[in-house]
């Protein structure tokens, strides 16, 4: 038995022991409040919060635990809006300040009505929790971070919407010596009384943004969308920055004192008064842009002779042609110049095969075989998942679901073939790394409701390990929908 296999066995056994020994605490069934649930929990436990509004200001107090609504067990996004933690204007709604790490998870809630000097909605101080499937709204701060404040923290935000929050600095997110990861996040309609309506990167903060929309935020002075200051270098990949405004300068992005944002496959459009603005004072700034759509092109970037624009290949200046209406107005129209206009080479981008809510990343959603990423947060033809979504399928008549979920050892996958002329259907199971596990349907099916049992085995008829898996429905080679399931042994 080689060493690597022995290590795998040890890690797997530890994982199994953790599952067996972990405790689920129900609120209000086992404990009357969320905080009391947290207080009795130990590392690895899960606090499940049932629907309702909880007027609390909770603190994880160093517990690396999961606090979740019923979204965790059902994957039904309606629980996110039905399960609210209301801070009652009595401090930060949720606080992480005792060294919590990525195993401290908050998922499936609406976080609202917090008020504090810093971090009205969520405060992270020297902590790096995982924030997932959240709506952070109607929070405020008298200083920094109306929605979220992070200091010396490296938190992860996945499938989060941050909207209608207010602060002096950073209505949405304030980063101080922090480099959070944002994936499938929407920052919309936040306001700063001074700087950084959407996001403020301050003091060596270099967050990574992927599939992010920064829309309709405002600052009464500088940096409507993103404000970068003091050696901050955010990295933006497939980000839309549009309809943001600043009363003075930097409607889209504002840079001060050696800031150096990098943009790939992004869209900057209709931000006022400029898309990008360098302050005339302090150490010069740098911006690097490639395969992006920037209104007015390089000429629209105001440097004040205080910095460098690295205008690389693939950039355009053309109306991106957003859909403009409906639930997802920033989808691209079929004749958008941003389709197949992103970087043709993804090898250096270290892109995972999944977006953060378990949907396969579809680089060539338009089906023309180009395999080139589109500019912006949405890949044309792919499921429009950015921020909190309506959990309806792109074509609701297919009704893809599984029960039970979580499951052990089997689960029944149900789906509806709605078209009489459908020729072929596939359901494929993938693991969390995007690797194919098993094809459980691969045939022509008649119109109507179908059910198939997955027995937890792979194509080699071996049982797979506990964990998160995904099942994708394809009809006539078109990706229809993808769902997530949880196998617990």
C-alpha positions, 0 to 999 in steps of 0.5 A: 500500500503506497503512502498516498493511498494510506493518506487517503484512507486516513483522511476518509476515515476522519471524514466519516468519523466527523459525519457520525459525531456531528450534531444537528441542532434545530432552531427553534425545536432544540434551542429557542434562538439561533444564538443559543443554538450556536452556544451549545454547538461544537466544531463540525456541528450544524444549526438548522434554522426553520422558517421565520424572522429571528430578531437577533444579533448573532456571534459565532464566538469561534465555533467552526460550525454551519448555521443554515436555513432549510435551504441546506437540506432541500436546495429550495431557494425560497427558504432564503427569503423565508428565513430572516435574521433581523438585527433590529438596528442593534449592531451587526447582524452576524459577527465573526471575530474569533478566528473562525475559518472556512468551515464556519459556514453561514448559508440560506438566509436574508440578513437585514436591518443591522446597524453598526459603526462597521459591518451593519450586516456582517462583520468579519474581523480576523476571520475567514468564514464561508458566506453562501446563498445569502441576501444581505439587504437594508443594513447600514453603517455609520463608518465602513461596510453597510452590507459586509465589513472585513478586516484582515480576513479572507472570507468566501462569498458564493451565490450572494446578493448584496443590495440596498445597504448604506455606509459612509465608506462602502455601501456594499462591501468594505475590505481592509487588508483583506482579499475575499473571494466573490463568486456569483455575487450581485452587488446592486443599489448600494450607496456610500455617503463618501467612497465606494458605493458597491465595493471599497478595497482599502489598504492592501486589499486584493479581492478576487471577483468572478461572475460578479455583477456590480450594478446601480451603486452610487457614491456621493464622492468617489467610486460608484462601483469600486473604490481602490485605495492604498496598494489595492489590486482587485482581480476581476474575471467575467464581471459586469460594472454598469449604471453605477455613479459617483457625484465627483469621479469614478462612476465605474472604478476609482483608483488612488495611491498605487492601486492596480485592478486587473480585468479580463472578460469584463463589461464596463458600460453606462457608468457616470461620470467615467468608467475608470478614473485615476486620482491625480495625487499619490503614487501612480496607479495601473490598470490592466484590461484584456478581452473586455468591453469598455465604453469609449475604449482606452480613451475613456479611462481618465488617468490624470497623467498619474498611472499606466493603462495596460490596454491588451488584446481583445478589448472592444468599445461596443454596446453590449446589448443587454436583454434589458428586461425580465428577471435577468436584464443583463443577459446578452442578446443573441447579436451581442458583440460580447458573445465569443469575444472573451479570452480564447485561452482559459488555461492560465486562468485556473478556472474551476469547472463549476460555478458556486451553486453547482451548475456546470460551467458552459463555456460555449452556451451558444452551441457554435463550437467556438469554445470561447468565453463570452464577456460579462457575468453570463455565458450566452445560452447557459443558465443565468445564475449570478447572485440569488436566483429564482430556483425555477428551471430555465425551462420549468416544464422539465421539472428536474428534481430528486428525492430524498435529498440528502440520501443514502443509499439511493435517490429517485431523480424525476424529470418531465419530457415536455416535447413530443419531438424530443429525440434523445435525453441524458442524465449524467452524474458529476462529482464536485470537481466536475468529473463524470461519475455515471450516465444513468439515462442515455436514450430516447424517451417519450413525452411525459414524467420519468423517474430513474433511481441512482444507487450511489454507484459509478460507471464501474459499479462501485459505491461513491463516497459521501459528498456533494454530487450534481446531475445534469439533464440534456435533451437533444444535446442541449443543457436543460438544467443541473441540480445538486444532491447530497449523499450522506453515509 
